[in-house]
Amino acid sequence: MHLELKRHDNNATRCLGTLSIDGAYYCVTLEDTVRLPGVKVQDKTAIPAGTYKIIVNLSPSKHKLYPRLLDVPMFTGILIHSGNNEVDTKGCIIVGKDVSVDKKSIHGGSIVSPLLRDKLLLARAERIPIDITIMDDFGGNYTT
């Protein structure tokens, strides 16, 4: 199973994107701002673009099953979960149904996130490898 996250709207505090599964649109995403390669501000920086393996396991801090990205350079504990704005990310990928009119937040993650987790758990049960490719598609508008 292949997930693809296209980041398309990056500003000084957050980055919006879209998530597809095996080529079909699935949901909107929100992350911390995307900074220049190699620059990281703790809990305020999106992970680097690239391709990562995904597992679903128990989060020690949240005590629930979440999709987890593996081997992300300079980052640990990167999950895909629900939330509303960049305060909820801390480097993780937030998923939701739609973007607010002012583009400051996303909504509907409490519906989208468990459905995504269940899709990934089913793939895992069928021994289907899961990965995600993250692409920056916002014209090089990186934050420093």
Sequence and secondary structure as in RCSB ss.txt:
>XXXX:A:sequence
MHLELKRHDNNATRCLGTLSIDGAYYCVTLEDTVRLPGVKVQDKTAIPAGTYKIIVNLSPSKHKLYPRLLDVPMF
TGILIHSGNNEVDTKGCIIVGKDVSVDKKSIHGGSIVSPLLRDKLLLARAERIPIDITIMDDFGGNYTT
>XXXX:A:secstr
 EEEEEEEEE SSEEEEEEEETTEEEEEEEEE  BSTT   TTS    SEEEEEEEEE TTT SEEEEE S TT 
   BEE  SSGGGTTT EEEESEE TTSS EE HHHHHHHHHHHHHHHHHTT   EEEEEE STT  B 
